[in-house]
Amino acid sequence: MQFYFNPLDPACKNVVGGIKQGEILQLNIFCLKNEVDTSQNYGEKGVFSPKTPASEDCVKPNAKAFLRLNHDGEAPTLYPMITTDFGWTISLSISGIGLYFYSFTIENVGNIACGHLEMGYLTSSDHVDGFLLTVSSADYRTPDWFKGGVMYQIFPDRFCKVGNAPVLKGRINREDWGGTPSFLPNEQGKVLNNDFFGGNFKGIESKLPYLKDLGVTVIYCNPIFEAASNHRYDTSDYMKIDPMLGNEQDFDDLVKAAKKLGICVILDGVFNHTGDNSVYFNKYGEYPNVGAYQSKDSPYYSWYVFKEFPNKYESWWGIDILPEVNKNSAEYQNFIFGKGGVLKKWLGFGIGGYRLDVADELPDFFLKKLRKSVKEEDENAIIIGEVWEDASNKIAYSTRREYLQGYELDSVMNYPLKDAIIAYIQTGRAVDLAHCIRVLISHYPKETLDCLMNILGTHDTVRILTVLGGIHCQNKQEMAQDWAFLNENARKNAIEKLKMAAVLQFTAPGVPSIYYGDENGMEGHIDPFCRRCFDWEHLNEDLIAFYKKLGKIREEYREIFKDGMFELLRVDEGFFFYKRTKNEKEIYVYTNNSSKSYLLNLPEDYKDCFSEQIIKKEINVEPYSYKIFVKSNS
């Protein structure tokens, strides 16, 4: 006897993904006749996505079945399921939010547990891997305006410069836009990151038409507040714009000009640590007020944790220029969350929300207060956490996190998808990519899934083109050499791989985020080489046009990409075929990262979204190709 349970099939689980507190959850197991084929049929034989069995393929079971359900860390409870003509069913609601696990026990048969591709598999072992279930608050909502759009991440010092940069103490003004960023340590062994190329708000504003043409709807800026370094993650003053970028009026002008083009600006919130050279810590005495380093009587003393005052203090990853903030400090919390505090001040400029740096370092109670403060000011503001793993079951510092249960984050950076796309492009193993996407859909609440920040690279990672080009360096001295860049032929091949990766990035659930310059084929290894200046004098028109086309496809079919369902149709070696659907509208996507050819027989005529040509009821899938297509009358 065969059994069928697929948590991504609404016939098996009426709510795909996480559920809300008190929501009715119905689970169905299908009991099948022997030798029943539950695969889709799209051409020649391969590995297919399962489909719901037909009623004639099911039999009424003669055994009892039970749902095994447990809250995270607790013992499971067995709930008897009702026998039906097709198998078993159970309906229930869960009153408590949190992380749950479930599986099924069939009397005298075994357990149906979470298997490969998140599919149910039968096991006789009592130690089963349960399906993960995230239960969020009944009122958990994420901003609709963000969904279906296109994000663009900007490292402000390196994107675009208009005018002359001010000369400031402790900073090196670089006049060689596009030169190699400083990366060698000084005599004390420290990399100061104090060379500035002068990118500013006026520069970003001047490129808004370019971003609009890319289809960008959201600009995410790395930190903009006054800081000693060019990356500005060592905040000196949360209440001031860094003078190299401009002033508050320049920022206001940027936000308003962007909004006129339908683009919203979100900011980087760095609330886990400050700089040691800051108003608050003031280690070097460069600010007129008394900092925590200078005196225990400082109004900022409670912000930090000193092991031995003043020279031994908690710092982020032991980096002493980044003293860690005491998140329990009532004074610090009021400064960030309170009326007239940091969050509300910048939201007052009309920004669209915050991306939170090192969210794992921010305790749950802190994130809850942060969300409350942000949503009080603007209920439609987005809150995105920097989380590198599956955020639904993340354990940080021995604590299971509560990011996606309705009281903390709206979204997270989608590093799992980034890694899966890159691995697929490098290896051609479509089954692993399928597994990643199925896990995300199954584990995350739909409200979160549609807001995921889908990246291929960021300021913290090697440039995607460099990754796909396969150049490896042992140290930063090697990364700065000419041979660390792709030759013409390797670059051409890497760009073709990037196009396939971008197709996946732009059509998977969530919002694609372009790291500035990736659309222009920028290269570079880890920090600071992934943070070079955008080369506006040499544009890769072909690659930029490709990204523009992807942006237009998302814009035209935004209704689908906003919150449409994802359905995997076929996975066969390097062939990956799926569709996105919303109501009666559908859009199909495939990538073939293999040397094999395929034939897709279609029920009607379709339109190729890239070429606009009509496809007559069949597609010859060429090796190493991709396509996005819709019904010809769509």
C-alpha positions in Angstrom: 0.0 0.0 0.0 1.2 3.5 -0.8 0.6 6.7 1.0 0.7 10.3 -0.3 1.2 13.4 1.8 2.7 16.6 0.3 2.5 19.7 2.5 2.7 21.9 -0.6 -0.4 20.3 -2.1 -3.5 22.1 -0.9 -5.4 18.8 -1.1 -3.1 17.5 1.6 -2.7 20.6 3.7 -5.3 23.3 3.2 -2.9 26.1 4.1 0.4 26.0 2.3 3.3 27.2 4.5 2.8 28.6 8.0 -0.6 29.1 9.5 -2.1 31.8 11.7 -3.2 31.4 15.3 -6.6 29.9 15.5 -6.8 29.2 11.8 -8.4 25.9 10.8 -5.8 23.5 9.6 -6.9 20.4 7.6 -4.5 17.6 6.9 -5.3 14.7 4.5 -3.3 11.5 3.9 -4.2 9.6 0.7 -4.1 5.8 0.8 -3.3 4.6 -2.7 -3.6 1.4 -4.6 -0.3 -0.2 -5.6 1.6 1.2 -8.5 -0.2 4.5 -8.7 1.7 7.2 -10.6 1.3 10.6 -8.8 3.7 12.5 -11.1 2.9 15.2 -13.5 3.4 14.5 -17.2 5.2 17.2 -19.2 7.0 15.4 -22.0 9.7 12.7 -21.8 10.2 10.8 -18.7 12.0 12.4 -15.8 11.7 13.2 -12.1 8.4 15.0 -11.7 6.6 17.0 -9.1 3.8 15.0 -7.5 0.1 15.7 -8.2 -3.0 14.9 -6.1 -4.2 11.4 -6.7 -7.5 10.9 -8.4 -10.4 9.4 -6.4 -10.3 6.1 -8.4 -6.6 5.7 -7.3 -7.5 5.8 -3.6 -8.8 3.1 -1.3 -10.4 3.2 2.1 -7.9 2.1 4.6 -8.5 -0.5 7.3 -6.0 0.8 9.8 -6.1 3.7 12.2 -4.0 6.8 11.8 -2.9 9.5 14.2 -1.5 13.0 13.9 1.7 13.5 16.1 1.9 17.2 16.9 4.3 18.9 19.3 5.2 22.5 20.2 9.0 23.1 19.9 10.8 21.4 22.8 7.7 19.6 24.1 6.6 15.9 23.9 4.2 15.1 21.0 0.5 14.5 21.4 -1.4 11.9 19.3 -4.6 13.0 17.7 -6.8 10.4 16.1 -7.6 11.0 12.4 -10.9 10.3 10.7 -11.0 7.5 8.2 -12.3 8.5 4.7 -12.9 6.9 1.4 -9.5 8.2 0.2 -7.5 7.8 3.5 -7.5 9.9 6.6 -8.3 13.5 7.5 -8.1 15.7 10.6 -9.1 19.4 11.2 -7.8 21.4 14.1 -6.8 24.9 15.1 -3.7 25.8 17.2 -4.2 28.5 19.8 -0.6 29.2 20.7 1.9 30.9 18.4 5.3 29.4 17.9 7.2 26.6 16.1 5.5 23.2 15.9 6.4 19.8 14.3 4.1 17.2 13.0 4.1 13.7 11.5 1.6 10.8 11.2 1.5 7.3 12.7 -0.4 4.5 10.9 -1.3 1.6 13.2 0.7 -1.5 12.4 2.3 0.2 9.4 4.7 2.9 10.5 5.2 6.7 10.5 4.8 9.2 7.7 7.5 11.8 8.3 9.3 14.6 6.5 11.4 13.3 3.7 13.3 14.4 0.7 11.9 17.5 -1.0 9.7 18.0 2.1 7.6 15.1 0.9 6.1 12.5 3.2 7.8 9.1 3.4 7.0 6.0 5.3 9.4 4.9 8.1 9.2 2.3 10.8 11.5 4.2 13.1 10.0 6.0 16.1 12.6 8.8 15.7 11.0 10.7 12.9 11.7 14.1 11.4 8.5 16.0 11.7 7.2 18.5 9.2 7.8 22.0 10.4 4.8 24.3 11.1 5.2 28.0 11.9 2.2 29.4 13.7 2.1 33.2 13.7 -0.2 35.7 15.4 -3.7 36.0 13.9 -3.1 39.6 12.9 0.3 39.1 11.3 0.4 41.3 8.2 3.3 42.4 6.0 3.4 45.4 3.7 1.6 44.8 0.4 3.4 47.7 -1.4 6.7 45.8 -1.1 5.5 42.6 -2.6 6.0 42.0 -6.3 8.5 44.8 -6.7 12.3 45.0 -7.4 14.8 46.0 -4.8 18.2 47.7 -5.5 20.9 47.7 -2.8 23.3 50.7 -2.8 26.6 51.1 -0.9 26.4 54.9 -0.8 30.1 55.8 -1.0 30.5 53.8 -4.2 27.4 54.2 -6.3 27.5 57.7 -7.8 29.1 61.1 -6.9 27.8 64.5 -7.8 29.9 67.5 -6.7 32.9 67.7 -4.4 33.2 65.8 -1.2 33.9 67.7 2.0 37.4 67.4 3.5 36.9 65.9 7.0 39.4 65.0 9.8 40.4 61.4 9.8 39.2 60.7 6.3 41.0 60.2 3.1 39.3 61.6 0.0 39.9 59.5 -3.0 39.9 61.3 -6.3 40.3 58.1 -8.4 36.7 57.0 -8.7 36.9 53.3 -9.5 40.3 52.8 -7.9 41.1 49.8 -5.7 39.7 50.4 -2.2 42.3 50.4 0.6 42.6 47.0 2.2 46.0 46.7 3.9 46.3 47.1 7.7 48.1 50.0 9.2 51.1 49.7 11.6 48.8 48.8 14.4 47.4 45.9 12.3 44.0 47.6 11.8 42.2 48.2 8.5 40.7 51.6 9.0 38.3 51.7 6.0 38.7 55.5 6.1 39.1 56.1 2.3 36.1 57.7 0.8 35.3 58.0 -2.9 32.5 60.5 -2.3 29.3 58.8 -3.4 26.4 60.8 -2.1 22.6 61.4 -2.1 22.8 63.8 -5.1 24.6 61.0 -7.0 21.8 58.6 -6.2 19.1 61.1 -7.0 20.8 61.7 -10.4 20.5 58.0 -11.2 16.8 57.6 -10.3 15.7 57.5 -14.0 18.2 54.7 -14.5 16.9 52.7 -11.5 13.3 53.4 -12.7 14.2 51.8 -16.1 15.5 48.8 -14.3 12.0 48.4 -12.7 13.3 49.2 -9.3 10.6 49.9 -6.7 12.7 49.9 -3.5 16.2 51.3 -2.8 17.9 49.8 0.2 20.8 51.9 1.4 23.6 50.7 3.5 24.1 52.9 6.6 23.9 56.6 6.0 24.4 58.0 9.5 27.6 59.8 10.6 30.4 57.3 11.1 34.2 57.1 10.9 34.4 54.4 8.2 33.3 54.3 4.6 30.9 51.3 5.3 29.3 53.3 8.2 28.5 50.2 10.3 30.4 52.0 13.2 27.8 54.6 13.9 29.0 57.9 15.4 25.7 59.7 15.5 22.3 58.1 14.7 20.7 61.5 14.5 22.9 62.9 11.8 23.4 62.2 8.1 27.1 61.5 7.3 28.4 64.8 5.9 30.1 63.0 3.0 26.6 62.0 1.8 25.0 65.4 2.2 22.6 66.8 4.7 19.0 66.2 5.8 17.6 68.4 3.0 19.6 66.3 0.5 18.1 63.1 2.0 14.6 64.6 2.0 15.1 65.5 -1.7 16.2 62.0 -2.5 13.2 60.3 -0.8 10.7 62.7 -2.4 12.2 62.4 -5.9 12.3 58.6 -5.6 8.6 58.5 -4.5 7.6 60.5 -7.5 9.0 57.7 -9.6 7.3 55.0 -7.5 10.5 54.1 -5.6 10.7 53.8 -1.8 13.9 54.2 0.2 14.6 51.9 3.1 17.6 52.3 5.5 20.1 50.1 7.3 19.4 49.9 11.0 22.6 49.2 12.9 21.4 48.8 16.5 23.6 46.1 17.9 26.8 48.2 18.2 28.1 51.7 17.7 31.5 52.9 16.8 34.1 53.5 19.5 34.6 57.0 17.9 31.0 58.1 18.5 29.0 60.6 20.5 28.0 57.8 22.8 31.3 56.0 23.5 33.7 58.8 22.6 36.9 56.7 23.1 39.1 59.3 21.5 37.5 62.4 23.0 36.6 63.9 19.6 33.1 64.8 20.6 32.3 67.5 23.2 30.0 65.4 25.4 31.1 62.9 27.9 31.0 59.4 26.4 30.6 56.0 28.2 34.4 55.3 27.7 35.3 58.5 29.5 33.1 58.3 32.7 30.7 56.1 34.5 28.7 59.2 35.0 28.1 59.5 31.2 24.4 59.4 30.2 25.5 56.7 27.8 27.3 54.5 30.4 24.3 52.1 30.7 24.4 51.6 26.9 27.5 49.4 27.1 28.9 46.4 29.1 32.3 46.9 30.6 34.3 44.0 31.9 37.0 46.2 33.3 36.3 50.0 32.9 37.2 51.5 30.6 39.4 49.4 28.3 37.7 46.0 28.5 34.2 46.0 27.1 31.8 43.8 25.1 32.2 44.3 21.4 30.8 42.8 18.3 32.8 39.6 17.6 35.6 41.0 19.7 36.3 43.9 17.3 37.1 46.7 19.8 36.2 49.5 17.4 32.6 48.2 17.5 31.5 48.3 21.2 28.4 46.3 21.6 25.3 48.0 22.9 23.5 46.7 26.0 20.0 46.0 24.6 18.6 45.8 28.2 19.4 49.5 28.8 16.2 51.4 29.2 17.9 54.6 28.2 19.1 53.0 24.9 15.7 51.5 24.2 14.1 54.9 24.7 16.6 56.5 22.4 15.9 54.0 19.6 12.2 53.3 20.1 10.8 56.3 21.9 9.0 59.4 20.7 11.5 61.5 18.8 13.8 58.5 18.8 15.9 57.2 16.0 13.3 54.9 14.3 10.6 57.5 14.3 12.8 60.4 13.3 13.8 58.8 10.0 10.4 57.3 9.3 9.2 60.9 9.5 11.1 61.5 6.3 8.8 59.1 4.5 11.2 56.1 4.2 9.7 52.7 3.7 11.3 50.9 6.6 14.5 49.3 7.8 16.8 46.4 7.1 18.2 45.3 10.4 21.9 44.5 10.6 22.9 41.3 12.5 19.4 40.6 13.5 20.6 37.4 15.3 22.4 39.7 17.8 19.2 41.5 18.7 17.1 39.6 21.4 13.5 38.8 20.8 12.3 41.3 23.3 14.3 44.0 21.5 12.9 43.1 18.1 9.3 43.1 19.5 9.8 46.6 20.9 11.4 47.7 17.6 8.4 46.4 15.5 5.9 48.1 17.8 7.8 51.4 17.5 8.0 51.2 13.7 4.4 50.1 13.1 3.1 52.8 15.5 4.8 55.4 13.2 3.9 53.6 9.9 2.0 50.3 9.8 3.1 49.8 6.2 6.9 50.2 6.9 8.9 47.0 6.1 11.2 45.4 8.6 13.8 43.0 7.1 16.3 41.1 9.2 19.8 40.0 8.3 19.4 36.3 8.9 21.7 33.9 6.9 19.8 30.7 7.6 16.2 29.4 7.6 14.6 32.1 9.8 11.7 29.9 10.8 13.8 27.5 13.0 16.9 29.5 13.6 18.8 29.0 16.9 21.1 31.8 17.8 23.1 31.8 21.0 21.3 28.6 22.1 17.9 30.3 21.8 15.2 29.4 19.2 14.3 32.7 17.6 10.8 34.0 17.1 11.4 36.1 14.0 8.3 35.1 12.0 5.6 34.7 14.5 4.0 38.0 14.0 5.7 40.3 16.5 9.2 40.8 15.1 10.2 40.7 11.4 8.3 41.1 8.1 11.0 39.5 6.1 14.6 38.3 6.0 17.5 38.3 3.5 17.1 35.1 1.5 20.6 33.6 1.8 19.4 30.0 1.5 18.0 30.7 -1.9 21.1 32.6 -3.0 23.3 29.6 -2.0 20.9 27.2 -3.8 20.8 29.1 -7.0 24.6 29.4 -7.1 25.0 25.7 -6.4 22.5 24.9 -9.2 24.3 27.1 -11.7 27.7 25.6 -10.7 26.6 21.9 -10.5 23.4 21.5 -12.6 21.7 19.7 -9.7 18.1 21.0 -10.0 16.8 18.7 -7.3 18.7 20.6 -4.6 17.3 23.9 -5.8 13.8 22.4 -5.7 14.4 21.2 -2.1 15.5 24.7 -1.0 12.4 26.4 -2.5 10.0 23.8 -1.2 11.5 24.2 2.3 11.1 28.0 2.2 7.5 27.7 1.0 6.7 25.0 3.6 8.4 26.7 6.6 7.6 30.3 6.1 4.3 32.1 6.6 2.9 33.3 3.3 3.1 36.9 4.6 6.9 36.4 5.0 7.5 34.4 1.9 6.1 37.1 -0.4 8.5 39.7 1.2 11.7 37.6 1.1 14.7 39.7 0.0 16.0 37.5 -2.8 19.7 38.2 -3.2 22.5 36.9 -5.4 25.1 39.0 -3.6 25.5 41.8 -1.0 28.1 44.0 0.5 29.1 41.0 2.6 29.7 38.5 -0.2 31.8 37.9 -3.2 30.3 39.5 -6.4 28.1 37.1 -8.1 29.9 37.3 -11.4 33.2 36.5 -9.7 31.6 33.5 -8.0 30.2 32.2 -11.3 33.5 32.9 -13.0 35.2 30.5 -10.6 38.2 32.6 -9.6 39.6 31.7 -6.1 42.0 33.8 -4.1 43.9 32.9 -0.9 44.1 36.4 0.5 43.3 40.0 -0.1 46.7 40.7 -1.7 45.7 38.2 -4.4 42.2 39.6 -4.7 43.7 43.0 -5.6 45.7 41.6 -8.5 44.7 41.9 -12.2 44.5 38.1 -12.5 41.7 38.1 -9.9 39.4 39.4 -12.6 37.9 37.4 -15.4 39.4 37.4 -18.9 37.1 38.2 -21.8 36.0 34.7 -22.6 35.5 33.7 -18.9 33.6 36.9 -18.3 31.3 36.2 -21.3 30.5 32.7 -20.0 30.0 34.0 -16.4 27.5 36.6 -17.7 25.4 33.9 -19.4 25.4 32.0 -16.1 24.4 35.2 -14.3 21.4 35.6 -16.7 20.1 32.2 -15.8 20.6 32.9 -12.1 18.8 36.2 -12.4 15.8 34.5 -14.1 15.4 32.3 -11.0 16.0 35.2 -8.6 13.3 37.3 -10.3 10.6 34.7 -10.6 11.0 32.7 -7.3 8.7 33.7 -4.4 9.9 36.9 -2.8 11.4 40.2 -4.1 14.6 40.2 -6.1 17.3 42.5 -4.7 20.0 43.6 -7.2 23.3 44.5 -5.5 24.4 47.7 -7.2 26.5 47.1 -10.3 25.7 43.4 -10.6 23.5 44.4 -13.6 26.6 46.0 -15.1 28.8 42.9 -14.6 30.8 44.2 -11.7 33.4 41.8 -10.2 35.1 41.6 -6.9 36.0 39.3 -4.1 35.1 39.8 -0.4 35.1 43.2 1.4 36.3 45.7 0.2 36.6 44.4 -3.3 32.8 43.7 -3.6 32.4 47.4 -2.7 34.1 49.0 -5.6 32.7 52.1 -7.4 30.1 51.7 -10.1 31.7 52.2 -13.5 29.3 54.6 -15.2 31.8 55.2 -18.1 31.7 51.6 -19.2 28.2 50.1 -19.2 27.4 46.5 -20.3 24.4 47.5 -22.3 23.4 43.9 -23.1 23.4 42.8 -19.4 21.6 46.0 -18.3 19.0 45.4 -21.0 18.5 41.9 -19.7 17.8 43.2 -16.2 15.5 45.8 -17.6 13.5 43.2 -19.3 13.3 41.1 -16.2 12.0 44.2 -14.4 9.4 44.9 -17.0 8.2 41.3 -16.8 7.8 41.6 -13.1 6.0 44.9 -13.5 3.6 43.5 -16.2 2.8 40.4 -14.1 3.1 42.0 -10.7 -0.2 40.6 -9.6 1.2 37.1 -10.0 4.6 37.8 -8.5 3.1 39.8 -5.6 1.6 36.8 -3.8 1.0 34.1 -6.5 1.5 30.5 -5.7 4.6 28.5 -6.8 4.1 25.1 -8.4 7.0 22.9 -9.3 6.2 21.1 -12.5 9.4 19.1 -13.3 12.9 18.5 -12.1 15.2 16.4 -14.2 18.9 16.6 -13.7 19.6 20.3 -14.7 16.1 21.0 -15.9 14.0 23.1 -13.5 10.4 23.9 -14.6 7.7 25.7 -12.6 4.8 28.1 -12.7 3.5 31.0 -10.7 -0.3 31.4 -10.5 -2.8 33.9 -9.2 -6.5 33.3 -9.7 -6.8 32.4 -13.4 -3.4 34.0 -14.4 -0.3 31.9 -14.9 3.4 32.5 -15.8 5.8 29.7 -16.6 9.5 29.5 -16.1 12.2 27.0 -16.9 15.9 26.9 -16.8 17.9 24.1 -18.3 21.4 24.0 -16.9 22.4 20.8 -18.7 23.5 19.4 -22.0 20.2 17.6 -22.5 17.3 18.7 -24.7 13.6 18.5 -23.8 10.3 18.8 -25.5 7.5 20.4 -23.7 4.0 19.7 -25.1 1.7 22.6 -24.2 -2.1 22.6 -24.2 -2.4 25.9 -26.1 -0.3 28.7 -27.6 2.0 30.7 -25.4 4.0 33.9 -25.6 7.7 34.2 -24.9 8.1 37.1 -22.4 11.6 37.9 -23.7 11.1 37.8 -27.5 7.3 38.5 -27.5 7.0 35.7 -30.1 4.1 33.2 -30.0 5.0 29.6 -29.1 2.9 27.1 -31.0 1.9 24.4 -28.5 5.4 23.0 -28.0 8.8 24.1 -26.8 12.1 22.6 -27.8 14.2 23.2 -24.7 17.7 23.7 -25.8 20.7 22.9 -23.5 21.7 25.7 -21.2 18.7 27.8 -21.9 15.9 29.5 -20.0 12.5 30.9 -20.8 9.6 32.8 -19.2 6.3 32.4 -21.0 2.6 33.1 -20.6 -0.6 32.2 -22.4 -0.7 34.1 -25.7 -4.0 35.8 -24.7 -2.7 37.0 -21.3 
